[in-house]
Amino acid sequence: MNNRLDPADAFRNWLKYQTELVSIAMQAGYTRDQAIEMLKIYTLEGIKVHIGVISQSH
């Protein structure tokens, strides 16, 4: 049994999640451009945290 998600479905799910995050920010009163910039920062912070975890494990 293959439990792997189809790459197209995985991308669609990721895109839906990102779109929902932008919508949440816009509902809070931010412009679409501001919401996208916040999403970039949010994503970069996640990368920063993961790099820190990886570097501490070596």
mmCIF file of the N, C-alpha and C atoms, coordinates in Angstrom:
data_MODEL
# 
_entry.id   MODEL 
# 
loop_
_atom_site.group_PDB 
_atom_site.id 
_atom_site.type_symbol 
_atom_site.label_atom_id 
_atom_site.label_alt_id 
_atom_site.label_comp_id 
_atom_site.label_asym_id 
_atom_site.label_entity_id 
_atom_site.label_seq_id 
_atom_site.pdbx_PDB_ins_code 
_atom_site.Cartn_x 
_atom_site.Cartn_y 
_atom_site.Cartn_z 
_atom_site.occupancy 
_atom_site.B_iso_or_equiv 
_atom_site.pdbx_formal_charge 
_atom_site.auth_seq_id 
_atom_site.auth_comp_id 
_atom_site.auth_asym_id 
_atom_site.auth_atom_id 
_atom_site.pdbx_PDB_model_num 
ATOM 1   N N  . MET A 1 1  ? 0.854  -1.185 0.000  1.00 0.00 ? 1  MET A N  1 
ATOM 2   C CA . MET A 1 1  ? 0.000  0.000  0.000  1.00 0.00 ? 1  MET A CA 1 
ATOM 3   C C  . MET A 1 1  ? 0.894  1.240  0.000  1.00 0.00 ? 1  MET A C  1 
ATOM 4   N N  . ASN A 1 2  ? 0.637  2.166  -0.896 1.00 0.00 ? 2  ASN A N  1 
ATOM 5   C CA . ASN A 1 2  ? 1.412  3.394  -1.000 1.00 0.00 ? 2  ASN A CA 1 
ATOM 6   C C  . ASN A 1 2  ? 0.644  4.526  -0.331 1.00 0.00 ? 2  ASN A C  1 
ATOM 7   N N  . ASN A 1 3  ? 1.204  5.054  0.765  1.00 0.00 ? 3  ASN A N  1 
ATOM 8   C CA . ASN A 1 3  ? 0.547  6.129  1.506  1.00 0.00 ? 3  ASN A CA 1 
ATOM 9   C C  . ASN A 1 3  ? 1.021  7.514  1.080  1.00 0.00 ? 3  ASN A C  1 
ATOM 10  N N  . ARG A 1 4  ? 1.860  7.578  0.046  1.00 0.00 ? 4  ARG A N  1 
ATOM 11  C CA . ARG A 1 4  ? 2.385  8.867  -0.395 1.00 0.00 ? 4  ARG A CA 1 
ATOM 12  C C  . ARG A 1 4  ? 1.303  9.676  -1.083 1.00 0.00 ? 4  ARG A C  1 
ATOM 13  N N  . LEU A 1 5  ? 1.258  10.951 -0.739 1.00 0.00 ? 5  LEU A N  1 
ATOM 14  C CA . LEU A 1 5  ? 0.319  11.868 -1.356 1.00 0.00 ? 5  LEU A CA 1 
ATOM 15  C C  . LEU A 1 5  ? 0.809  12.242 -2.746 1.00 0.00 ? 5  LEU A C  1 
ATOM 16  N N  . ASP A 1 6  ? -0.098 12.300 -3.677 1.00 0.00 ? 6  ASP A N  1 
ATOM 17  C CA . ASP A 1 6  ? 0.224  12.725 -5.025 1.00 0.00 ? 6  ASP A CA 1 
ATOM 18  C C  . ASP A 1 6  ? 0.846  14.117 -4.967 1.00 0.00 ? 6  ASP A C  1 
ATOM 19  N N  . PRO A 1 7  ? 1.967  14.358 -5.685 1.00 0.00 ? 7  PRO A N  1 
ATOM 20  C CA . PRO A 1 7  ? 2.614  15.675 -5.629 1.00 0.00 ? 7  PRO A CA 1 
ATOM 21  C C  . PRO A 1 7  ? 1.675  16.829 -5.981 1.00 0.00 ? 7  PRO A C  1 
ATOM 22  N N  . ALA A 1 8  ? 0.803  16.639 -6.952 1.00 0.00 ? 8  ALA A N  1 
ATOM 23  C CA . ALA A 1 8  ? -0.142 17.694 -7.317 1.00 0.00 ? 8  ALA A CA 1 
ATOM 24  C C  . ALA A 1 8  ? -1.095 17.982 -6.163 1.00 0.00 ? 8  ALA A C  1 
ATOM 25  N N  . ASP A 1 9  ? -1.578 16.928 -5.500 1.00 0.00 ? 9  ASP A N  1 
ATOM 26  C CA . ASP A 1 9  ? -2.460 17.108 -4.347 1.00 0.00 ? 9  ASP A CA 1 
ATOM 27  C C  . ASP A 1 9  ? -1.721 17.772 -3.189 1.00 0.00 ? 9  ASP A C  1 
ATOM 28  N N  . ALA A 1 10 ? -0.485 17.371 -2.973 1.00 0.00 ? 10 ALA A N  1 
ATOM 29  C CA . ALA A 1 10 ? 0.311  17.972 -1.900 1.00 0.00 ? 10 ALA A CA 1 
ATOM 30  C C  . ALA A 1 10 ? 0.487  19.467 -2.143 1.00 0.00 ? 10 ALA A C  1 
ATOM 31  N N  . PHE A 1 11 ? 0.776  19.843 -3.385 1.00 0.00 ? 11 PHE A N  1 
ATOM 32  C CA . PHE A 1 11 ? 0.944  21.251 -3.706 1.00 0.00 ? 11 PHE A CA 1 
ATOM 33  C C  . PHE A 1 11 ? -0.367 22.000 -3.560 1.00 0.00 ? 11 PHE A C  1 
ATOM 34  N N  . ARG A 1 12 ? -1.456 21.422 -4.027 1.00 0.00 ? 12 ARG A N  1 
ATOM 35  C CA . ARG A 1 12 ? -2.764 22.076 -3.890 1.00 0.00 ? 12 ARG A CA 1 
ATOM 36  C C  . ARG A 1 12 ? -3.115 22.299 -2.421 1.00 0.00 ? 12 ARG A C  1 
ATOM 37  N N  . ASN A 1 13 ? -2.832 21.305 -1.586 1.00 0.00 ? 13 ASN A N  1 
ATOM 38  C CA . ASN A 1 13 ? -3.099 21.431 -0.152 1.00 0.00 ? 13 ASN A CA 1 
ATOM 39  C C  . ASN A 1 13 ? -2.241 22.539 0.466  1.00 0.00 ? 13 ASN A C  1 
ATOM 40  N N  . TRP A 1 14 ? -0.967 22.585 0.085  1.00 0.00 ? 14 TRP A N  1 
ATOM 41  C CA . TRP A 1 14 ? -0.068 23.622 0.575  1.00 0.00 ? 14 TRP A CA 1 
ATOM 42  C C  . TRP A 1 14 ? -0.565 25.002 0.136  1.00 0.00 ? 14 TRP A C  1 
ATOM 43  N N  . LEU A 1 15 ? -0.945 25.109 -1.136 1.00 0.00 ? 15 LEU A N  1 
ATOM 44  C CA . LEU A 1 15 ? -1.419 26.376 -1.677 1.00 0.00 ? 15 LEU A CA 1 
ATOM 45  C C  . LEU A 1 15 ? -2.705 26.822 -0.981 1.00 0.00 ? 15 LEU A C  1 
ATOM 46  N N  . LYS A 1 16 ? -3.599 25.893 -0.726 1.00 0.00 ? 16 LYS A N  1 
ATOM 47  C CA . LYS A 1 16 ? -4.841 26.217 -0.015 1.00 0.00 ? 16 LYS A CA 1 
ATOM 48  C C  . LYS A 1 16 ? -4.532 26.754 1.374  1.00 0.00 ? 16 LYS A C  1 
ATOM 49  N N  . TYR A 1 17 ? -3.585 26.132 2.058  1.00 0.00 ? 17 TYR A N  1 
ATOM 50  C CA . TYR A 1 17 ? -3.196 26.573 3.400  1.00 0.00 ? 17 TYR A CA 1 
ATOM 51  C C  . TYR A 1 17 ? -2.616 27.988 3.355  1.00 0.00 ? 17 TYR A C  1 
ATOM 52  N N  . GLN A 1 18 ? -1.739 28.255 2.388  1.00 0.00 ? 18 GLN A N  1 
ATOM 53  C CA . GLN A 1 18 ? -1.141 29.590 2.261  1.00 0.00 ? 18 GLN A CA 1 
ATOM 54  C C  . GLN A 1 18 ? -2.224 30.631 1.971  1.00 0.00 ? 18 GLN A C  1 
ATOM 55  N N  . THR A 1 19 ? -3.159 30.282 1.112  1.00 0.00 ? 19 THR A N  1 
ATOM 56  C CA . THR A 1 19 ? -4.252 31.187 0.769  1.00 0.00 ? 19 THR A CA 1 
ATOM 57  C C  . THR A 1 19 ? -5.100 31.496 1.994  1.00 0.00 ? 19 THR A C  1 
ATOM 58  N N  . GLU A 1 20 ? -5.333 30.475 2.818  1.00 0.00 ? 20 GLU A N  1 
ATOM 59  C CA . GLU A 1 20 ? -6.103 30.681 4.050  1.00 0.00 ? 20 GLU A CA 1 
ATOM 60  C C  . GLU A 1 20 ? -5.365 31.614 5.007  1.00 0.00 ? 20 GLU A C  1 
ATOM 61  N N  . LEU A 1 21 ? -4.036 31.485 5.090  1.00 0.00 ? 21 LEU A N  1 
ATOM 62  C CA . LEU A 1 21 ? -3.266 32.374 5.955  1.00 0.00 ? 21 LEU A CA 1 
ATOM 63  C C  . LEU A 1 21 ? -3.364 33.827 5.476  1.00 0.00 ? 21 LEU A C  1 
ATOM 64  N N  . VAL A 1 22 ? -3.295 34.028 4.177  1.00 0.00 ? 22 VAL A N  1 
ATOM 65  C CA . VAL A 1 22 ? -3.435 35.385 3.622  1.00 0.00 ? 22 VAL A CA 1 
ATOM 66  C C  . VAL A 1 22 ? -4.829 35.918 3.941  1.00 0.00 ? 22 VAL A C  1 
ATOM 67  N N  . SER A 1 23 ? -5.838 35.098 3.792  1.00 0.00 ? 23 SER A N  1 
ATOM 68  C CA . SER A 1 23 ? -7.216 35.519 4.080  1.00 0.00 ? 23 SER A CA 1 
ATOM 69  C C  . SER A 1 23 ? -7.382 35.907 5.548  1.00 0.00 ? 23 SER A C  1 
ATOM 70  N N  . ILE A 1 24 ? -6.770 35.151 6.435  1.00 0.00 ? 24 ILE A N  1 
ATOM 71  C CA . ILE A 1 24 ? -6.846 35.453 7.870  1.00 0.00 ? 24 ILE A CA 1 
ATOM 72  C C  . ILE A 1 24 ? -6.241 36.821 8.149  1.00 0.00 ? 24 ILE A C  1 
ATOM 73  N N  . ALA A 1 25 ? -5.084 37.092 7.568  1.00 0.00 ? 25 ALA A N  1 
ATOM 74  C CA . ALA A 1 25 ? -4.438 38.387 7.771  1.00 0.00 ? 25 ALA A CA 1 
ATOM 75  C C  . ALA A 1 25 ? -5.292 39.519 7.202  1.00 0.00 ? 25 ALA A C  1 
ATOM 76  N N  . MET A 1 26 ? -5.894 39.283 6.036  1.00 0.00 ? 26 MET A N  1 
ATOM 77  C CA . MET A 1 26 ? -6.731 40.314 5.428  1.00 0.00 ? 26 MET A CA 1 
ATOM 78  C C  . MET A 1 26 ? -7.979 40.573 6.271  1.00 0.00 ? 26 MET A C  1 
ATOM 79  N N  . GLN A 1 27 ? -8.524 39.530 6.869  1.00 0.00 ? 27 GLN A N  1 
ATOM 80  C CA . GLN A 1 27 ? -9.680 39.695 7.752  1.00 0.00 ? 27 GLN A CA 1 
ATOM 81  C C  . GLN A 1 27 ? -9.309 40.490 8.994  1.00 0.00 ? 27 GLN A C  1 
ATOM 82  N N  . ALA A 1 28 ? -8.019 40.442 9.361  1.00 0.00 ? 28 ALA A N  1 
ATOM 83  C CA . ALA A 1 28 ? -7.540 41.199 10.508 1.00 0.00 ? 28 ALA A CA 1 
ATOM 84  C C  . ALA A 1 28 ? -7.245 42.657 10.145 1.00 0.00 ? 28 ALA A C  1 
ATOM 85  N N  . GLY A 1 29 ? -7.437 43.011 8.863  1.00 0.00 ? 29 GLY A N  1 
ATOM 86  C CA . GLY A 1 29 ? -7.296 44.395 8.456  1.00 0.00 ? 29 GLY A CA 1 
ATOM 87  C C  . GLY A 1 29 ? -6.050 44.728 7.651  1.00 0.00 ? 29 GLY A C  1 
ATOM 88  N N  . TYR A 1 30 ? -5.243 43.735 7.340  1.00 0.00 ? 30 TYR A N  1 
ATOM 89  C CA . TYR A 1 30 ? -4.049 43.970 6.537  1.00 0.00 ? 30 TYR A CA 1 
ATOM 90  C C  . TYR A 1 30 ? -4.400 43.919 5.050  1.00 0.00 ? 30 TYR A C  1 
ATOM 91  N N  . THR A 1 31 ? -3.611 44.618 4.239  1.00 0.00 ? 31 THR A N  1 
ATOM 92  C CA . THR A 1 31 ? -3.808 44.530 2.794  1.00 0.00 ? 31 THR A CA 1 
ATOM 93  C C  . THR A 1 31 ? -3.282 43.178 2.318  1.00 0.00 ? 31 THR A C  1 
ATOM 94  N N  . ARG A 1 32 ? -3.627 42.834 1.088  1.00 0.00 ? 32 ARG A N  1 
ATOM 95  C CA . ARG A 1 32 ? -3.138 41.571 0.510  1.00 0.00 ? 32 ARG A CA 1 
ATOM 96  C C  . ARG A 1 32 ? -1.618 41.582 0.450  1.00 0.00 ? 32 ARG A C  1 
ATOM 97  N N  . ASP A 1 33 ? -1.027 42.689 0.028  1.00 0.00 ? 33 ASP A N  1 
ATOM 98  C CA . ASP A 1 33 ? 0.433  42.779 -0.045 1.00 0.00 ? 33 ASP A CA 1 
ATOM 99  C C  . ASP A 1 33 ? 1.079  42.631 1.330  1.00 0.00 ? 33 ASP A C  1 
ATOM 100 N N  . GLN A 1 34 ? 0.494  43.262 2.343  1.00 0.00 ? 34 GLN A N  1 
ATOM 101 C CA . GLN A 1 34 ? 1.019  43.121 3.703  1.00 0.00 ? 34 GLN A CA 1 
ATOM 102 C C  . GLN A 1 34 ? 0.903  41.672 4.172  1.00 0.00 ? 34 GLN A C  1 
ATOM 103 N N  . ALA A 1 35 ? -0.214 41.050 3.859  1.00 0.00 ? 35 ALA A N  1 
ATOM 104 C CA . ALA A 1 35 ? -0.430 39.659 4.262  1.00 0.00 ? 35 ALA A CA 1 
ATOM 105 C C  . ALA A 1 35 ? 0.611  38.747 3.625  1.00 0.00 ? 35 ALA A C  1 
ATOM 106 N N  . ILE A 1 36 ? 0.906  38.981 2.363  1.00 0.00 ? 36 ILE A N  1 
ATOM 107 C CA . ILE A 1 36 ? 1.909  38.159 1.667  1.00 0.00 ? 36 ILE A CA 1 
ATOM 108 C C  . ILE A 1 36 ? 3.288  38.373 2.273  1.00 0.00 ? 36 ILE A C  1 
ATOM 109 N N  . GLU A 1 37 ? 3.625  39.611 2.601  1.00 0.00 ? 37 GLU A N  1 
ATOM 110 C CA . GLU A 1 37 ? 4.918  39.885 3.247  1.00 0.00 ? 37 GLU A CA 1 
ATOM 111 C C  . GLU A 1 37 ? 5.001  39.190 4.598  1.00 0.00 ? 37 GLU A C  1 
ATOM 112 N N  . MET A 1 38 ? 3.912  39.201 5.360  1.00 0.00 ? 38 MET A N  1 
ATOM 113 C CA . MET A 1 38 ? 3.903  38.507 6.657  1.00 0.00 ? 38 MET A CA 1 
ATOM 114 C C  . MET A 1 38 ? 4.062  37.004 6.470  1.00 0.00 ? 38 MET A C  1 
ATOM 115 N N  . LEU A 1 39 ? 3.454  36.473 5.430  1.00 0.00 ? 39 LEU A N  1 
ATOM 116 C CA . LEU A 1 39 ? 3.579  35.047 5.138  1.00 0.00 ? 39 LEU A CA 1 
ATOM 117 C C  . LEU A 1 39 ? 5.021  34.696 4.813  1.00 0.00 ? 39 LEU A C  1 
ATOM 118 N N  . LYS A 1 40 ? 5.704  35.563 4.074  1.00 0.00 ? 40 LYS A N  1 
ATOM 119 C CA . LYS A 1 40 ? 7.119  35.344 3.771  1.00 0.00 ? 40 LYS A CA 1 
ATOM 120 C C  . LYS A 1 40 ? 7.940  35.298 5.061  1.00 0.00 ? 40 LYS A C  1 
ATOM 121 N N  . ILE A 1 41 ? 7.692  36.258 5.947  1.00 0.00 ? 41 ILE A N  1 
ATOM 122 C CA . ILE A 1 41 ? 8.426  36.301 7.215  1.00 0.00 ? 41 ILE A CA 1 
ATOM 123 C C  . ILE A 1 41 ? 8.128  35.059 8.045  1.00 0.00 ? 41 ILE A C  1 
ATOM 124 N N  . TYR A 1 42 ? 6.861  34.685 8.117  1.00 0.00 ? 42 TYR A N  1 
ATOM 125 C CA . TYR A 1 42 ? 6.438  33.496 8.865  1.00 0.00 ? 42 TYR A CA 1 
ATOM 126 C C  . TYR A 1 42 ? 7.161  32.246 8.347  1.00 0.00 ? 42 TYR A C  1 
ATOM 127 N N  . THR A 1 43 ? 7.244  32.133 7.032  1.00 0.00 ? 43 THR A N  1 
ATOM 128 C CA . THR A 1 43 ? 7.911  30.988 6.408  1.00 0.00 ? 43 THR A CA 1 
ATOM 129 C C  . THR A 1 43 ? 9.407  31.008 6.686  1.00 0.00 ? 43 THR A C  1 
ATOM 130 N N  . LEU A 1 44 ? 10.028 32.168 6.558  1.00 0.00 ? 44 LEU A N  1 
ATOM 131 C CA . LEU A 1 44 ? 11.466 32.280 6.823  1.00 0.00 ? 44 LEU A CA 1 
ATOM 132 C C  . LEU A 1 44 ? 11.795 31.983 8.283  1.00 0.00 ? 44 LEU A C  1 
ATOM 133 N N  . GLU A 1 45 ? 10.952 32.393 9.195  1.00 0.00 ? 45 GLU A N  1 
ATOM 134 C CA . GLU A 1 45 ? 11.172 32.080 10.609 1.00 0.00 ? 45 GLU A CA 1 
ATOM 135 C C  . GLU A 1 45 ? 11.115 30.575 10.845 1.00 0.00 ? 45 GLU A C  1 
ATOM 136 N N  . GLY A 1 46 ? 10.191 29.896 10.161 1.00 0.00 ? 46 GLY A N  1 
ATOM 137 C CA . GLY A 1 46 ? 10.114 28.439 10.270 1.00 0.00 ? 46 GLY A CA 1 
ATOM 138 C C  . GLY A 1 46 ? 11.376 27.772 9.759  1.00 0.00 ? 46 GLY A C  1 
ATOM 139 N N  . ILE A 1 47 ? 11.906 28.276 8.675  1.00 0.00 ? 47 ILE A N  1 
ATOM 140 C CA . ILE A 1 47 ? 13.157 27.742 8.127  1.00 0.00 ? 47 ILE A CA 1 
ATOM 141 C C  . ILE A 1 47 ? 14.282 27.970 9.126  1.00 0.00 ? 47 ILE A C  1 
ATOM 142 N N  . LYS A 1 48 ? 14.329 29.159 9.700  1.00 0.00 ? 48 LYS A N  1 
ATOM 143 C CA . LYS A 1 48 ? 15.370 29.508 10.676 1.00 0.00 ? 48 LYS A CA 1 
ATOM 144 C C  . LYS A 1 48 ? 15.324 28.546 11.868 1.00 0.00 ? 48 LYS A C  1 
ATOM 145 N N  . VAL A 1 49 ? 14.129 28.261 12.353 1.00 0.00 ? 49 VAL A N  1 
ATOM 146 C CA . VAL A 1 49 ? 13.976 27.341 13.490 1.00 0.00 ? 49 VAL A CA 1 
ATOM 147 C C  . VAL A 1 49 ? 14.466 25.950 13.105 1.00 0.00 ? 49 VAL A C  1 
ATOM 148 N N  . HIS A 1 50 ? 14.086 25.467 11.921 1.00 0.00 ? 50 HIS A N  1 
ATOM 149 C CA . HIS A 1 50 ? 14.495 24.134 11.487 1.00 0.00 ? 50 HIS A CA 1 
ATOM 150 C C  . HIS A 1 50 ? 16.002 24.045 11.289 1.00 0.00 ? 50 HIS A C  1 
ATOM 151 N N  . ILE A 1 51 ? 16.612 25.089 10.770 1.00 0.00 ? 51 ILE A N  1 
ATOM 152 C CA . ILE A 1 51 ? 18.075 25.087 10.606 1.00 0.00 ? 51 ILE A CA 1 
ATOM 153 C C  . ILE A 1 51 ? 18.736 25.015 11.970 1.00 0.00 ? 51 ILE A C  1 
ATOM 154 N N  . GLY A 1 52 ? 18.206 25.750 12.931 1.00 0.00 ? 52 GLY A N  1 
ATOM 155 C CA . GLY A 1 52 ? 18.753 25.707 14.292 1.00 0.00 ? 52 GLY A CA 1 
ATOM 156 C C  . GLY A 1 52 ? 18.667 24.319 14.892 1.00 0.00 ? 52 GLY A C  1 
ATOM 157 N N  . VAL A 1 53 ? 17.541 23.652 14.693 1.00 0.00 ? 53 VAL A N  1 
ATOM 158 C CA . VAL A 1 53 ? 17.365 22.296 15.210 1.00 0.00 ? 53 VAL A CA 1 
ATOM 159 C C  . VAL A 1 53 ? 18.338 21.337 14.527 1.00 0.00 ? 53 VAL A C  1 
ATOM 160 N N  . ILE A 1 54 ? 18.481 21.460 13.219 1.00 0.00 ? 54 ILE A N  1 
ATOM 161 C CA . ILE A 1 54 ? 19.393 20.585 12.478 1.00 0.00 ? 54 ILE A CA 1 
ATOM 162 C C  . ILE A 1 54 ? 20.830 20.806 12.922 1.00 0.00 ? 54 ILE A C  1 
ATOM 163 N N  . SER A 1 55 ? 21.231 22.078 13.073 1.00 0.00 ? 55 SER A N  1 
ATOM 164 C CA . SER A 1 55 ? 22.615 22.352 13.431 1.00 0.00 ? 55 SER A CA 1 
ATOM 165 C C  . SER A 1 55 ? 22.928 21.899 14.852 1.00 0.00 ? 55 SER A C  1 
ATOM 166 N N  . GLN A 1 56 ? 21.949 21.896 15.753 1.00 0.00 ? 56 GLN A N  1 
ATOM 167 C CA . GLN A 1 56 ? 22.165 21.441 17.114 1.00 0.00 ? 56 GLN A CA 1 
ATOM 168 C C  . GLN A 1 56 ? 22.249 19.928 17.204 1.00 0.00 ? 56 GLN A C  1 
ATOM 169 N N  . SER A 1 57 ? 21.702 19.233 16.217 1.00 0.00 ? 57 SER A N  1 
ATOM 170 C CA . SER A 1 57 ? 21.701 17.778 16.268 1.00 0.00 ? 57 SER A CA 1 
ATOM 171 C C  . SER A 1 57 ? 22.971 17.169 15.701 1.00 0.00 ? 57 SER A C  1 
ATOM 172 N N  . HIS A 1 58 ? 23.863 18.007 15.147 1.00 0.00 ? 58 HIS A N  1 
ATOM 173 C CA . HIS A 1 58 ? 25.101 17.475 14.574 1.00 0.00 ? 58 HIS A CA 1 
ATOM 174 C C  . HIS A 1 58 ? 26.273 17.768 15.446 1.00 0.00 ? 58 HIS A C  1 
# 
